[in-house]
Amino acid sequence: MNVTDQLAVIRRGTAEIVVESELRSKLDRSLKTGVPLKVKLGLDPTAPDLHIGHTVVLQKLRDFQTLGHQVIIIIGDFTGMIGDPSGRSETRKPLTRAEIEANAETYRAQLGKILDMSRTRVEFNSTWLAPLKLEDLIRLTATVTVAQLLQRDDFAGRYAAGRPISLHEFLYPLCQAYDSVALEADVELGGTDQTFNLLVGRDLQRTFGQEPQVAVTTPILEGLDGTQKMSKTLGNYVGITEPPGQIYGKLMSVPDSLMLRYFTLVTRLPEAEIRGIAEGLSAGRVHPMDAKKRLAYTVTAQYHGETAAREAEAGFVRVFQERQEPVKVDEKEILTDQQQLPVWLVLVRSGLLASGSEGRRMIRQGAVEVDRQRVQDLDATLATGQTYTIQVGKRRFLRVHLQPESGGKRKT
């Protein structure tokens, strides 16, 4: 691919390229010499499961790989012990060595869902950071000022609010920058929350007499709530290892206003096709539900294959459009010496919910159905000796057998 076409691929879904003219020069040199660019992405193994918010930058890394460049994943086993302060309002608890190793292995396994791991170089930054001596570290710290570090939004906010900033947190961007020096990186990728760290890498490379890397940042993906950053903590995420039906169902709840953004950032549908969907939605030729199905199918197929995506779509239509039970519903037997059990207690004893208070809250919200009938009474009960299909929320189904304890276990 010529330089102009490569740049068109790289620009898709990026927030900023610093500096694009430098990237053009690097791509041109790569074409002439046949030497691929070294494109780096650092991952601190702070969580073991990737969601599609993480894949925005990984998709961009795959773009570089498809263009023939050398992709390098840095597992931050050393910097992970410091803890990335990006976006934090307080000092991040450092990870233990055992936690880092366990999380790193999980990341490596999941990266293969997006990258061609046979052509992906994986490095651990303890390789070059652990051998550094104190005098080396002092030289590194001499390349930046405290004023520069306090320009970071997270540091500036904490400093202004009088919240503590530990000295070791200042070392994080320097260590990440030194990764670029050790690898002589041509390009570094990261979310927009990593912009400061990527630019420190450019500065440090200059200090070491290297050509500065180009910083390519990608947007932070909003979660299913449509407002906040996708996060497992907030529960507004879609995990790439979740079951196909769960991925499909969750993506059907994406706000209409974010559909096109999801198409651009988390899929690799051709841009012309995405434009066609956008024009169809605007002109009323494409129904939002149909567009959303296309999104859900595409992402589900991306991580589980076409067959699983078709089954997930059929399951969604069956449950949410035709109002039927799923084809497969897990079953649970509950033994009791009571003739009646409160619905909220059945929810807890079946494992559908964690506590009675949560059960009552879900009933008050109208989120609980028994045999397709919404439960509205907090005191509603279920009779022992019968089987019920219980639904909590949109996606959780369970067939519950309430058995009298005196009658022994139900045979299945």
Secondary structure, 3 states (H helix, E strand, C coil): CCHHHHHHHHHCCCCEEECHHHHHHHHHHHHHHCCCCEEEEEECCCCCCCECCCHHHHHHHHHHHHCCCEEEEEECCCHHHCCCCCCCCCCCCCCCHHHHHHHHHHHHHHHCCCCCHHHEEEEECHHHHCCCCHHHHHHHHCCCCHHHHCCCHHHHHHHHCCCCCCHHHHHHHHHHHHHHHHHCCCEEEEEHHHHHHHHHHHHHHHHCCCCCCEEEEECCCECCCCCCECCCCCCCCCECCCCHHHHHHHHCCCCHHHHHHHHHHHCCCCHHHHHHHHHHHHHCCCCHHHHHHHHHHHHHHHHHCHHHHHHHHHHHHHHHHCCCCCCCCCEEEEEECCCEEEHHHHHHHCCCCCCHHHHHHHHHCCCEEECCEECCCCCCEEECCCEEEEEECCCEEEEEEEEEHHHCCCCC
